[in-house]
Amino acid sequence: MCKSKNEKIARIIGNNVLKARKTGHLIPITQVKAAKEIGISRTAYLNIEKGLVVPKVTVLLDIAKYFNTTINDLLKGVEEI
């Protein structure tokens, strides 16, 4: 079964957000703490990281800022779709 373009984009962004969470801080950050600090619900954050949804640009900017990365890093790989 072929995945839609949106599903592929969501999966790529989710993987990049997970990578940012795992490497963006000196101490491990939980999904709950990340969601709270970013200002979204735990469920919303979990759905982003699992690649189930494509987050709004404003949320991507907040995630990038929190994890000391860029929105370009969070979108890396999307341009290939």
C-alpha positions in Angstrom: 0.0 0.0 0.0 1.4 3.4 -1.0 1.6 6.0 1.7 0.3 9.5 1.0 2.7 12.4 0.7 1.4 13.8 4.0 2.0 10.5 5.8 5.6 10.4 4.5 6.2 14.0 5.6 4.7 13.4 9.1 7.0 10.3 9.5 10.2 12.3 8.5 9.3 15.2 10.8 8.5 12.8 13.6 11.9 11.0 13.3 13.7 14.4 13.2 11.8 15.6 16.3 12.7 12.4 18.1 16.3 12.8 17.2 16.2 16.4 18.4 14.7 15.3 21.8 17.4 12.6 22.2 20.3 14.9 21.3 19.1 18.5 22.0 19.9 18.6 25.7 22.7 17.5 28.0 20.2 15.5 30.2 17.5 13.2 28.8 14.2 15.0 28.2 10.9 13.0 28.5 8.1 13.5 26.0 5.9 14.9 28.9 8.5 17.5 29.8 9.1 18.5 26.2 5.4 18.9 25.5 4.9 21.0 28.6 7.9 23.2 27.8 6.8 23.6 24.2 3.3 24.4 25.2 1.4 21.6 23.6 -0.4 18.5 25.1 1.5 15.3 25.7 -0.8 13.6 23.1 -0.1 16.2 20.5 3.6 15.9 21.1 3.5 12.1 21.0 1.5 12.2 17.7 4.2 14.5 16.2 7.0 12.3 17.3 5.3 9.1 16.1 4.8 10.7 12.7 1.0 10.6 12.9 0.5 14.3 12.2 2.2 17.1 10.4 2.6 19.9 13.0 1.8 23.5 12.3 4.7 25.7 11.4 4.4 27.7 14.7 4.7 24.4 16.6 7.7 23.4 14.6 9.3 26.7 15.4 8.6 26.2 19.1 10.1 22.7 18.9 13.2 23.9 17.1 13.7 26.6 19.6 13.3 24.3 22.6 15.7 21.7 21.3 18.3 24.3 20.1 18.0 23.3 16.5 16.6 24.8 13.3 13.3 24.3 11.5 15.5 23.2 8.5 16.9 20.4 10.7 13.3 19.3 11.6 12.3 19.3 7.9 15.5 17.5 6.7 14.5 14.8 4.2 11.1 16.3 3.4 12.5 18.0 0.3 13.1 14.6 -1.2 9.4 13.7 -1.3 
